[in-house]
Amino acid sequence: MFVSYYVFQPIREQVPLWCGGEIPSGVEYIFGASLLAAVNDRTSALDSVVFGVDIQSGDVRGDSPSYALVVLDTRDTESDEVRIERDVVSFRKLRRLIESEVPAMVATDNMYELATDKDDLVRFLQWLPHETKLVQVTGAERPEPLSRVASRHGVPYGKKPMKEAEAAARLALANVGHEVTAFENTTTVKVSRGRSTGKGGWSQDRYTRRIHGSVKRESREVESALDEANLDYERDVTEKYGGYSKAVYTVEARPQDIPVSTHRSGDTRVEIERERRDGIEFEPLVKRRDRVIVGIDPGTTTAVAVVGLDGRVLDIHSTRTADTATVIEWLIERGRPALVAADVHPMPETVEKFRRSFDAAGWAPPKDIPVDEKLHRTREVNYENDHERDALAAALFAFDDHEDQFERISRKVPAEIDREEVIARVLGSEESVEAVLREMDDDGDEETDESGDESPTEPDRSPEEREIRSLRSRVERLESHVEDLKSTIEEKDETIEEYKQELSDARREERRKARERREVSRLERDNDRLERKVESLEAENEELADKLDRLKSLWKLDHSNFADVNTDGILTSDSEWEVAGGESEANESGGNLVPVKIVEQFTNGALDQTVEEYGIAAGDVVYLRDASGAGRTTAERLAEFDPKVVLRSGNLSEVADEVLFEAEIPVAPADDVTIQEIDELAVAEESAVESAIADWESRAEERQKEQQKEMVDQIISEHRAERR
């Protein structure tokens, strides 16, 4: 195992730390000194595994090609150590390693070394784990030679397949290259039936309803998971008997960002598939970031402003909580600082640390910039506080000081050369434009020489040496194939045991789910029963509330007088009561009112209705709107309430009259009492009620005398008859 290291310094020294002189034995630093610029250009893929792949022998279009594989493991973050593993593997073993390790990137100099054609490449991309990217480090549709890319980024390069694979892995680790993709960032989640509904039978409807109900429940769980993850989606549901036969969710996210996995369970199955693009597309691992001028105002609140080389204000930010590393990361996302500026003289140490972190040029004013000049220079820009104003003023004054220089450089730079790169080099090295252009031309010539097809240092081999090399390579492939077969047998044995264990676990899980379904069904039945009970209680509560309102109205009427009552609804019978006169008499009398409980008909049903709505208590005034037809039982029930008086319309039956008289319940005609009905309530003047009771008492006294007289006459008659 050959071990390489990459050392980071915090904050201001976030550039490679290079050894002066001889490199220690057994240690190799991953990148050359030119990575100093690369770190300023992009962030590296830390805490991940990167596979570098190059074809070792054979052809991907032929039989059994072998690949040189280099694995860079950067997951040991405590020591910042990068572990390197090298191996020659078959295509099948390479796929097994990708499935088991799930690297962040699989890097290659040519994507068609892993696929025979475009369709095969799409199938390979579809097979790749969602967390793994296929990266072509040499560019997009028109890739450059790997030697040129490696030289430009300071990566060691050799023509052997293992060296090329290592160079590809190291370039991908530094986020150099393009991701090869054939799919959109849109994913389709399909929930459907896991079983056929069958041809029919005695329980066909129940079986179909159960399956469709399971699909509906599973779709609701998927929808709930998408909502909890705050993902945007569209839903297309096919409703069938008992639930859903299919539910399709189109989610604006990648499969690895969706909290749902492909699985099949009993009656349902869930399938996840990414939406395919029209062709193969390339996306740069790191988007190009322009050169910018950065103004910094340090302190308890750190403020930074980003201005382009054309003087445009790009972004402003201030924070009280973020540390220096966070501010640096924020700046890296917005551009490559070519000039770091402060608003005071001399430049504060904190701003100097930021400048050294980006290896940028520095700028400070000859003296502190006055506040009124800052306000005037930043008057056309919106900012939130004074710290942002100071940072923005520093960046803008730095641009003003270098604007003429930028224009002179732009006039001298040819159109095919990056103007911003020339400006950054001139600012950093303080050299002339011509010297910088010559230096860039020399770099291009060196890259061209290194990218030649033949290596001058590699001697020609004789036919025997080439045959020996070929045979050795063949032996290595056969030995590797034998190892693959042995590992395949072991994997199959392990797979069989895993399947047995999975089958046992699946059966146990199915039994648990069956118990859960039974419990859920029971709870749903209990819930339905309780909901029906709640509805019944709510209806009863509404009825009681209405009854309470009526009783309150009765109470108010009981404590009022006729002066407070609208007499438009006076109930009279054969009387000359008039509305105006009635009001006058009522107002003059000023007597109290008593509530009257109305019974529509002298029957048990009507009594029940009045009792339920208003209640009848001892001492109440009861009005029988129709007193005819009552028997002994009805009269006895009314007498049990012990009313104060019974007002009747119509004649009582002899039986009812006798029962009420014996119970000493006063009975008076309703015509003798003025009864006033207000909505469903009725009242009468208390004096009129008392008068009616007094009349009944006098009549009752006469009636008792008559009964006694008749009793005496009967006794005398019976005595005379006995004597005869």
C-alpha distance (Angstrom), angle and dihedral (degrees) to the residues before:
residue distance angle dihedral
M1 . . .
F2 3.81 . .
V3 3.80 112.5 .
S4 3.79 125.8 -152.8
Y5 3.79 128.3 -173.3
Y6 3.76 135.9 -153.1
V7 3.81 115.4 -166.2
F8 3.79 124.9 -155.4
Q9 3.80 128.7 -164.1
P10 3.82 118.4 -154.6
I11 3.81 126.0 -107.4
R12 3.82 111.1 -25.8
E13 3.79 96.6 25.8
Q14 3.79 100.3 51.2
V15 3.78 91.1 141.1
P16 3.80 129.8 95.6
L17 3.78 114.7 -71.9
W18 3.79 106.6 -134.9
C19 3.78 127.8 -161.1
G20 3.73 117.7 -123.5
G21 3.77 112.0 -132.3
E22 3.79 122.6 -8.8
I23 3.80 121.5 17.0
P24 3.84 112.1 -124.8
S25 3.79 116.6 -100.1
G26 3.81 115.0 -89.5
V27 3.81 92.5 12.4
E28 3.78 126.6 103.6
Y29 3.77 125.2 -179.7
I30 3.74 108.5 -134.2
F31 3.80 100.5 -131.7
G32 3.77 136.3 31.2
A33 3.77 127.4 -115.2
S34 3.78 92.5 -85.1
L35 3.81 88.2 73.3
L36 3.80 85.4 83.7
A37 3.79 87.9 82.5
A38 3.79 93.0 38.2
V39 3.80 92.4 58.6
N40 3.79 88.4 53.3
D41 3.82 89.5 50.5
R42 3.80 100.7 49.1
T43 3.78 145.0 -2.5
S44 3.82 119.6 -107.0
A45 3.79 125.2 -120.9
L46 3.80 100.1 -106.6
D47 3.80 127.8 178.8
S48 3.81 93.4 29.6
V49 3.80 145.5 96.4
V50 3.82 120.0 -111.8
F51 3.83 124.9 -166.5
G52 3.80 118.1 -153.1
V53 3.82 112.1 -161.2
D54 3.80 133.0 -172.3
I55 3.81 128.5 163.5
Q56 3.82 109.9 -101.1
S57 3.77 101.9 -173.0
G58 3.75 139.8 -16.3
D59 3.78 126.0 27.4
V60 3.77 130.1 -79.2
R61 3.80 87.7 -130.6
G62 3.80 90.9 53.3
D63 3.79 133.5 56.5
S64 3.80 126.5 -58.7
P65 3.81 104.2 -13.8
S66 3.80 115.3 -166.5
Y67 3.80 125.2 -142.5
A68 3.77 135.9 -149.6
L69 3.80 105.8 -129.4
V70 3.81 126.3 -164.6
V71 3.81 118.4 -176.6
L72 3.82 119.7 -159.9
D73 3.81 111.9 -165.9
T74 3.84 115.3 -168.4
R75 3.79 97.8 167.2
D76 3.82 94.8 109.0
T77 3.82 94.1 89.6
E78 3.81 96.2 165.8
S79 3.79 94.3 69.1
D80 3.85 97.1 24.3
E81 3.80 86.2 -127.6
V82 3.79 123.7 160.4
R83 3.78 113.1 -153.5
I84 3.80 118.2 -153.8
E85 3.80 127.1 -156.6
R86 3.80 125.0 -177.4
D87 3.79 127.8 -164.6
V88 3.81 143.7 150.0
V89 3.81 110.8 -125.2
S90 3.75 140.5 171.2
F91 3.77 121.4 -112.8
R92 3.79 91.3 -104.8
K93 3.81 92.5 51.1
L94 3.79 89.7 46.9
R95 3.79 89.4 56.6
R96 3.80 91.2 48.1
L97 3.80 90.7 51.7
I98 3.82 91.0 49.2
E99 3.80 90.1 50.8
S100 3.80 93.5 48.7
E101 3.82 100.5 39.3
V102 3.85 97.9 33.0
P103 3.82 94.4 -155.0
A104 3.79 121.2 -154.3
M105 3.82 90.5 -124.7
V106 3.79 140.0 11.6
A107 3.82 104.0 -153.0
T108 3.80 126.5 -161.4
D109 3.78 137.5 157.7
N110 3.83 91.6 -129.8
M111 3.79 123.4 27.0
Y112 3.83 91.9 -154.1
E113 3.80 89.8 68.5
L114 3.83 84.7 78.2
A115 3.81 99.1 42.0
T116 3.78 136.0 36.8
D117 3.81 96.9 -138.7
K118 3.78 143.8 -14.2
D119 3.82 95.7 -75.0
D120 3.79 91.4 47.9
L121 3.82 89.2 49.9
V122 3.80 90.6 52.7
R123 3.81 90.0 51.3
F124 3.82 89.5 49.7
L125 3.82 91.5 50.3
Q126 3.80 90.0 48.4
W127 3.80 90.4 51.6
L128 3.83 94.6 48.9
P129 3.83 114.9 102.0
H130 3.78 112.8 -97.5
E131 3.82 91.0 -114.6
T132 3.82 94.3 53.7
K133 3.81 125.2 86.0
L134 3.80 126.3 -158.5
V135 3.83 105.5 -136.7
Q136 3.80 127.1 -166.6
V137 3.80 102.4 -160.4
T138 3.82 95.9 -168.8
G139 3.81 96.1 66.7
A140 3.80 140.0 -90.3
E141 3.83 127.9 -66.6
R142 3.82 92.7 -17.0
P143 3.80 106.1 39.1
E144 3.80 122.2 -162.5
P145 3.81 124.1 -131.9
L146 3.78 110.6 -79.8
S147 3.80 90.9 -127.9
R148 3.81 91.4 60.0
V149 3.82 93.8 48.3
A150 3.80 91.8 46.7
S151 3.82 92.0 48.9
R152 3.80 91.9 48.8
H153 3.80 91.7 54.3
G154 3.81 97.7 38.3
V155 3.80 96.5 -111.5
P156 3.85 119.8 149.4
Y157 3.81 110.9 -109.8
G158 3.77 136.1 -168.5
K159 3.80 133.2 170.1
K160 3.79 95.1 -122.6
P161 3.82 113.8 101.8
M162 3.81 92.5 -118.5
K163 3.83 90.7 53.3
E164 3.81 91.5 47.6
A165 3.81 90.8 49.5
E166 3.81 89.9 50.2
A167 3.80 91.7 48.9
A168 3.82 90.7 50.6
A169 3.80 91.5 50.1
R170 3.80 92.7 49.0
L171 3.79 92.7 48.1
A172 3.80 91.1 50.3
L173 3.81 89.8 48.3
A174 3.82 87.2 58.5
N175 3.84 89.8 49.0
V176 3.81 93.6 -109.0
G177 3.79 115.7 150.2
H178 3.79 140.6 27.9
E179 3.77 131.2 -68.7
V180 3.80 112.3 -123.1
T181 3.79 110.0 -137.3
A182 3.78 137.5 168.7
F183 3.80 99.2 177.1
E184 3.79 136.8 75.5
N185 3.80 124.2 -125.7
T186 3.79 87.1 -105.2
T187 3.80 121.4 101.4
T188 3.79 130.8 -165.6
V189 3.81 117.2 -142.8
K190 3.81 111.1 -166.1
V191 3.81 122.7 -168.2
S192 3.81 112.4 -169.3
R193 3.78 144.2 149.6
G194 3.76 116.1 -60.9
R195 3.81 93.1 -161.6
S196 3.77 136.2 39.7
T197 3.80 116.0 -107.4
G198 3.82 89.6 -128.8
K199 3.80 133.0 -138.8
G200 3.78 98.4 -68.8
G201 3.75 142.2 -92.0
W202 3.76 142.9 162.4
S203 3.83 92.7 -54.5
Q204 3.81 97.7 33.0
D205 3.82 95.3 117.7
R206 3.77 93.5 48.4
Y207 3.82 91.5 46.4
T208 3.82 92.8 49.5
R209 3.78 92.0 45.9
R210 3.80 90.7 51.9
I211 3.82 93.2 51.4
H212 3.81 93.5 47.5
G213 3.80 90.0 45.8
S214 3.81 90.3 53.0
V215 3.82 90.8 51.2
K216 3.81 89.6 50.9
R217 3.81 92.6 50.0
E218 3.81 92.2 47.2
S219 3.81 91.1 48.9
R220 3.79 90.3 52.0
E221 3.81 90.2 52.0
V222 3.82 90.0 50.5
E223 3.80 90.7 48.1
S224 3.80 91.3 49.2
A225 3.83 91.0 50.8
L226 3.82 91.0 50.4
D227 3.81 91.0 49.1
E228 3.81 92.2 49.6
A229 3.82 89.2 51.8
N230 3.85 90.3 50.6
L231 3.81 92.3 -125.1
D232 3.80 123.5 159.2
Y233 3.79 113.6 -126.0
E234 3.78 144.9 157.2
R235 3.80 121.8 -134.3
D236 3.81 128.2 -146.4
V237 3.81 112.9 -176.1
T238 3.80 128.7 -173.7
E239 3.80 108.0 -155.9
K240 3.79 119.9 -151.2
Y241 3.77 137.8 168.5
G242 3.80 108.3 -50.2
G243 3.82 97.8 4.1
Y244 3.83 136.0 -37.1
S245 3.77 130.8 -18.7
K246 3.81 91.8 -168.4
A247 3.82 139.1 2.7
V248 3.82 120.8 -170.7
Y249 3.82 121.3 -166.5
T250 3.82 119.0 -166.7
V251 3.82 104.0 -157.6
E252 3.80 126.0 -166.1
A253 3.81 94.3 -135.7
R254 3.79 142.9 76.0
P255 3.82 119.8 -93.5
Q256 3.82 92.0 -107.7
D257 3.82 89.7 56.6
I258 3.81 94.1 53.0
P259 3.84 116.5 90.2
V260 3.81 91.5 -141.7
S261 3.79 128.2 86.8
T262 3.78 133.9 -159.4
H263 3.79 109.9 -95.3
R264 3.77 144.2 139.9
S265 3.79 122.9 -138.4
G266 3.77 124.3 173.2
D267 3.79 110.2 -66.7
T268 3.83 96.5 8.1
R269 3.76 142.0 51.1
V270 3.80 131.9 -166.1
E271 3.81 120.7 -150.2
I272 3.82 125.5 -171.6
E273 3.79 120.8 -161.9
R274 3.82 131.1 168.1
E275 3.78 119.0 -129.5
R276 3.80 110.1 -107.2
R277 3.78 124.3 -130.4
D278 3.79 124.8 -132.8
G279 3.81 92.4 -103.9
I280 3.79 145.4 -17.6
E281 3.80 113.8 -52.4
F282 3.78 133.9 -172.3
E283 3.79 124.9 -140.1
P284 3.82 119.8 -171.8
L285 3.79 113.7 -120.5
V286 3.79 89.0 -135.0
K287 3.77 120.7 24.2
R288 3.78 116.8 -129.6
R289 3.79 112.0 -91.4
D290 3.78 120.4 -156.5
R291 3.78 125.4 -130.9
V292 3.82 111.8 -95.1
I293 3.78 143.1 -178.2
V294 3.82 114.4 -119.7
G295 3.80 125.2 -156.5
I296 3.81 117.0 -163.3
D297 3.81 130.8 -167.7
P298 3.84 107.7 -172.5
G299 3.78 127.0 -161.6
T300 3.79 139.6 88.6
T301 3.79 85.4 -34.7
T302 3.80 111.1 40.5
A303 3.80 114.7 -152.9
V304 3.83 126.7 -172.1
A305 3.80 130.7 -175.0
V306 3.82 127.0 -166.4
V307 3.82 120.1 -151.4
G308 3.80 126.1 178.7
L309 3.82 123.9 -125.1
D310 3.81 86.5 -104.4
G311 3.82 92.3 58.9
R312 3.82 97.1 -104.3
V313 3.81 115.9 142.5
L314 3.81 105.8 -124.5
D315 3.81 105.2 176.4
I316 3.83 144.3 -16.6
H317 3.79 127.1 -157.2
S318 3.81 137.9 172.9
T319 3.81 131.4 -177.3
R320 3.80 140.0 174.3
T321 3.81 96.8 -166.7
A322 3.82 108.4 39.6
D323 3.81 118.4 97.4
T324 3.80 126.1 -134.5
A325 3.81 93.7 -92.6
T326 3.81 90.8 54.9
V327 3.81 91.4 50.6
I328 3.81 90.1 49.3
E329 3.81 90.3 51.1
W330 3.82 89.4 50.3
L331 3.81 90.1 52.5
I332 3.81 93.5 46.7
E333 3.79 89.9 56.4
R334 3.83 90.7 55.7
G335 3.79 103.3 44.6
R336 3.78 149.6 -55.1
P337 3.81 109.7 -71.2
A338 3.81 111.3 -129.4
L339 3.81 94.9 168.6
V340 3.83 128.8 26.8
A341 3.82 114.7 -162.2
A342 3.82 138.3 -169.1
D343 3.82 130.2 -164.4
V344 3.83 96.4 -135.6
H345 3.78 136.7 59.3
P346 2.97 125.3 -92.6
M347 3.83 102.1 30.4
P348 3.85 110.7 -105.3
E349 3.79 117.0 -113.1
T350 3.82 91.6 -117.5
V351 3.81 91.5 56.8
E352 3.80 88.9 46.6
K353 3.82 89.3 55.6
F354 3.79 90.2 53.7
R355 3.82 90.0 49.0
R356 3.81 92.6 52.0
S357 3.82 90.9 46.3
F358 3.82 90.1 61.5
D359 3.83 95.9 33.7
A360 3.81 86.2 -127.1
A361 3.79 132.9 148.3
G362 3.80 118.4 -96.9
W363 3.80 133.2 -133.0
A364 3.79 131.6 -169.1
P365 3.83 128.4 167.3
P366 3.83 120.5 -108.8
K367 3.80 86.3 -111.6
D368 3.80 137.0 -0.1
I369 3.81 111.6 -62.5
P370 3.84 110.9 -115.0
V371 3.80 117.5 -119.6
D372 3.82 94.0 -120.2
E373 3.83 90.6 55.9
K374 3.82 90.2 49.3
L375 3.80 90.6 51.2
H376 3.79 91.7 49.3
R377 3.83 94.9 47.3
T378 3.82 94.2 47.7
R379 3.81 97.3 39.5
E380 3.81 94.2 111.7
V381 3.82 95.4 51.0
N382 3.81 127.5 77.9
Y383 3.80 115.2 -130.2
E384 3.80 133.2 166.5
N385 3.82 104.9 -136.7
D386 3.80 144.9 3.3
H387 3.81 92.3 -92.6
E388 3.80 91.9 59.8
R389 3.82 88.9 46.3
D390 3.82 91.6 54.4
A391 3.83 93.4 47.3
L392 3.80 91.2 47.7
A393 3.81 91.9 47.4
A394 3.83 90.6 52.2
A395 3.83 91.8 52.8
L396 3.81 94.0 45.3
F397 3.83 94.7 47.1
A398 3.81 88.9 48.8
F399 3.81 89.3 53.1
D400 3.81 91.0 48.3
D401 3.81 90.1 52.1
H402 3.85 92.6 51.5
E403 3.82 100.8 33.5
D404 3.81 95.2 100.9
Q405 3.80 90.6 46.9
F406 3.83 91.0 51.8
E407 3.83 90.4 52.1
R408 3.82 92.7 49.7
I409 3.81 91.4 49.8
S410 3.81 91.6 47.9
R411 3.82 91.2 53.9
K412 3.81 91.7 52.5
V413 3.83 98.8 44.3
P414 3.84 116.3 90.4
A415 3.80 117.3 -122.4
E416 3.84 93.9 -112.3
I417 3.84 93.4 57.8
D418 3.79 123.7 79.5
R419 3.83 105.3 -104.2
E420 3.80 94.3 -161.1
E421 3.80 92.2 52.3
V422 3.80 90.2 53.2
I423 3.83 91.2 48.7
A424 3.82 91.0 50.3
R425 3.83 91.9 50.2
V426 3.79 92.8 47.1
L427 3.81 91.3 50.0
G428 3.79 93.1 45.6
S429 3.82 99.9 43.9
E430 3.82 98.6 27.6
E431 3.81 88.6 -137.1
S432 3.76 127.1 138.6
V433 3.77 122.5 -88.4
E434 3.81 91.4 -114.0
A435 3.82 91.9 54.3
V436 3.79 91.9 49.9
L437 3.81 91.6 49.1
R438 3.82 91.1 50.4
E439 3.80 90.2 49.7
M440 3.80 91.2 51.3
D441 3.81 90.8 48.9
D442 3.81 90.7 51.3
D443 3.81 90.1 52.0
G444 3.81 89.8 52.4
D445 3.81 92.4 50.5
E446 3.81 91.4 51.3
E447 3.79 91.0 51.1
T448 3.81 90.6 51.0
D449 3.78 91.6 51.5
E450 3.78 92.8 49.0
S451 3.81 92.9 49.0
G452 3.82 94.2 61.3
D453 3.77 119.3 128.8
E454 3.81 95.9 -121.3
S455 3.79 127.4 53.9
P456 3.85 112.0 -137.2
T457 3.79 91.5 -154.2
E458 3.79 95.7 55.5
P459 3.88 110.9 90.3
D460 3.79 122.6 -140.0
R461 3.79 115.5 -98.8
S462 3.80 127.0 -138.8
P463 3.82 120.4 -119.4
E464 3.82 90.4 -106.1
E465 3.80 91.6 53.4
R466 3.79 91.0 48.3
E467 3.82 90.8 49.9
I468 3.82 91.7 48.1
R469 3.80 89.6 49.7
S470 3.81 90.1 49.3
L471 3.81 92.7 48.9
R472 3.78 92.3 47.9
S473 3.76 89.8 50.6
R474 3.80 89.3 49.3
V475 3.81 91.7 51.0
E476 3.77 90.1 50.0
R477 3.80 90.3 51.5
L478 3.82 92.3 48.9
E479 3.79 92.1 47.8
S480 3.76 88.9 48.4
H481 3.81 89.0 49.2
V482 3.82 91.1 52.0
E483 3.79 89.4 50.4
D484 3.78 89.2 48.7
L485 3.81 91.4 52.1
K486 3.80 91.9 49.3
S487 3.77 91.4 48.0
T488 3.82 88.8 47.1
I489 3.80 91.0 55.8
E490 3.78 91.0 48.3
E491 3.78 91.1 47.2
K492 3.82 91.2 50.2
D493 3.80 90.9 51.5
E494 3.77 89.6 48.6
T495 3.80 90.2 46.2
I496 3.82 91.6 52.9
E497 3.79 90.5 51.9
E498 3.79 90.2 46.4
Y499 3.79 90.9 50.8
K500 3.78 90.9 50.3
Q501 3.77 90.4 50.4
E502 3.80 91.1 45.3
L503 3.81 90.5 50.3
S504 3.78 90.7 51.9
D505 3.79 91.3 46.2
A506 3.81 90.9 46.8
R507 3.79 92.1 52.6
R508 3.77 91.0 47.7
E509 3.79 90.4 47.4
E510 3.80 91.5 48.4
R511 3.79 91.0 52.7
R512 3.79 89.6 49.4
K513 3.80 91.4 49.4
A514 3.81 90.5 48.4
R515 3.80 89.4 54.7
E516 3.77 89.3 47.1
R517 3.82 91.5 50.3
R518 3.80 90.9 51.1
E519 3.79 90.3 48.5
V520 3.80 91.0 47.2
S521 3.81 91.0 50.3
R522 3.79 90.6 50.7
L523 3.78 92.1 48.0
E524 3.81 90.7 47.9
R525 3.81 90.2 52.9
D526 3.81 90.3 48.5
N527 3.78 89.3 47.8
D528 3.82 92.1 51.5
R529 3.78 90.4 48.7
L530 3.78 92.2 49.4
E531 3.80 91.1 46.7
R532 3.81 90.3 53.5
K533 3.79 89.2 48.3
V534 3.79 90.9 49.8
E535 3.80 90.6 50.6
S536 3.80 90.0 50.4
L537 3.80 92.2 48.4
E538 3.79 91.1 47.1
A539 3.81 90.7 52.7
E540 3.79 90.2 47.6
N541 3.78 89.6 47.7
E542 3.80 90.5 53.3
E543 3.79 90.8 50.9
L544 3.80 91.2 49.2
A545 3.79 90.1 48.0
D546 3.81 90.0 53.2
K547 3.77 89.9 47.9
L548 3.81 90.5 49.5
D549 3.80 90.2 51.8
R550 3.80 90.4 51.6
L551 3.81 91.4 47.9
K552 3.80 90.1 50.3
S553 3.79 89.0 51.6
L554 3.81 89.6 50.3
W555 3.78 90.4 50.2
K556 3.77 91.0 50.8
L557 3.77 90.6 49.2
D558 3.79 90.5 48.5
H559 3.79 89.2 57.6
S560 3.80 95.8 44.5
N561 3.78 135.7 74.3
F562 3.76 134.6 -134.7
A563 3.78 90.5 -91.8
D564 3.87 87.9 71.5
V565 3.79 96.1 46.9
N566 3.79 129.6 84.6
T567 3.78 105.0 -126.4
D568 3.79 96.1 -160.4
G569 3.79 88.3 106.2
I570 3.85 99.4 50.9
L571 3.77 112.3 150.4
T572 3.83 111.3 -141.2
S573 3.73 133.4 161.2
D574 3.82 123.5 -160.3
S575 3.81 89.6 -17.9
E576 3.77 130.4 122.3
W577 3.84 92.0 -130.5
E578 3.73 110.9 146.3
V579 3.74 128.2 -170.3
A580 3.76 97.8 -118.1
G581 3.78 94.3 40.9
G582 3.77 91.4 44.8
E583 3.75 91.4 54.4
S584 3.77 91.1 49.0
E585 3.78 93.9 49.5
A586 3.77 91.7 45.4
N587 3.74 92.5 50.4
E588 3.78 91.0 47.3
S589 3.77 93.5 47.9
G590 3.76 95.0 47.6
G591 3.81 88.6 -168.2
N592 3.79 125.0 159.9
L593 3.80 122.0 -100.1
V594 3.77 126.5 -129.2
P595 3.81 124.2 -157.7
V596 3.77 118.1 -111.7
K597 3.81 121.2 -148.0
I598 3.82 108.0 -143.6
V599 3.80 120.7 -145.8
E600 3.78 109.7 -169.1
Q601 3.82 95.0 -153.1
F602 3.78 133.1 5.9
T603 3.83 93.9 -109.3
N604 3.77 135.4 112.5
G605 3.82 91.4 -111.0
A606 3.78 93.6 53.5
L607 3.82 90.2 46.4
D608 3.84 89.6 52.3
Q609 3.80 91.8 50.9
T610 3.81 93.3 50.5
V611 3.80 91.8 46.0
E612 3.81 90.8 50.2
E613 3.81 94.8 47.7
Y614 3.81 102.9 36.3
G615 3.77 108.9 -0.6
I616 3.81 125.5 -129.7
A617 3.78 117.3 -122.2
A618 3.79 134.7 176.1
G619 3.79 111.1 -74.2
D620 3.83 95.5 26.0
V621 3.80 122.9 135.6
V622 3.80 109.3 -121.1
Y623 3.79 123.3 -161.2
L624 3.84 118.0 -159.8
R625 3.79 105.5 -157.0
D626 3.82 89.1 -169.1
A627 3.83 111.7 21.3
S628 3.81 97.9 175.2
G629 3.77 125.3 103.0
A630 3.79 101.4 32.0
G631 3.78 120.1 140.0
R632 3.77 133.6 -156.7
T633 3.83 95.3 -83.6
T634 3.79 93.8 52.4
A635 3.79 92.1 46.3
E636 3.80 92.3 48.4
R637 3.83 90.3 50.9
L638 3.80 91.0 51.7
A639 3.80 90.3 48.0
E640 3.83 89.4 53.7
F641 3.82 89.2 65.0
D642 3.84 88.3 58.6
P643 3.82 97.0 -142.9
K644 3.78 120.9 -164.8
V645 3.80 92.4 -124.4
V646 3.79 137.9 -14.1
L647 3.79 115.8 -136.5
R648 3.80 113.2 -161.4
S649 3.77 138.9 -165.7
G650 3.77 109.3 -156.7
N651 3.81 128.2 10.5
L652 3.77 125.7 -55.8
S653 3.72 120.3 -128.2
E654 3.80 114.3 -104.5
V655 3.79 91.1 -113.3
A656 3.81 93.7 51.3
D657 3.79 92.0 43.7
E658 3.81 90.5 51.0
V659 3.83 92.9 48.8
L660 3.80 93.4 49.8
F661 3.81 92.0 44.9
E662 3.79 91.9 51.3
A663 3.82 89.3 48.6
E664 3.81 87.8 51.7
I665 3.78 92.0 -122.6
P666 3.83 109.2 155.9
V667 3.81 112.2 -123.6
A668 3.80 120.3 -168.0
P669 3.81 135.5 169.0
A670 3.79 113.8 -98.8
D671 3.79 88.9 -131.7
D672 3.81 89.7 71.4
V673 3.84 92.3 59.2
T674 3.78 127.4 55.8
I675 3.82 105.9 -128.4
Q676 3.78 117.4 -168.5
E677 3.83 119.3 -161.7
I678 3.82 119.3 -154.2
D679 3.81 111.2 -174.1
E680 3.81 103.4 -53.7
L681 3.81 94.1 -19.6
A682 3.81 131.1 83.1
V683 3.81 134.8 -160.7
A684 3.78 136.8 -175.2
E685 3.76 133.4 -166.2
E686 3.76 110.6 -94.6
S687 3.83 93.5 -136.2
A688 3.80 91.0 55.3
V689 3.79 90.7 50.4
E690 3.80 91.4 49.5
S691 3.79 89.8 48.7
A692 3.81 90.7 51.6
I693 3.81 90.1 50.3
A694 3.81 90.5 49.8
D695 3.80 90.9 51.0
W696 3.80 89.9 50.6
E697 3.78 91.7 49.4
S698 3.81 90.9 53.6
R699 3.79 90.7 47.1
A700 3.78 90.4 46.1
E701 3.80 90.0 52.4
E702 3.81 91.3 51.7
R703 3.80 89.3 45.5
Q704 3.79 91.8 52.1
K705 3.79 90.0 49.5
E706 3.79 90.3 50.4
Q707 3.80 90.3 48.8
Q708 3.81 91.2 49.0
K709 3.81 90.5 47.7
E710 3.78 91.3 49.5
M711 3.81 89.2 47.1
V712 3.83 91.6 52.5
D713 3.78 91.6 46.6
Q714 3.78 90.1 49.8
I715 3.79 92.5 49.0
I716 3.84 90.8 49.6
S717 3.77 90.6 47.8
E718 3.78 92.3 49.9
H719 3.86 90.7 47.1
R720 3.80 92.1 51.3
A721 3.75 90.6 47.7
E722 3.79 91.7 52.7
R723 3.82 92.0 49.7
R724 3.79 90.9 52.0
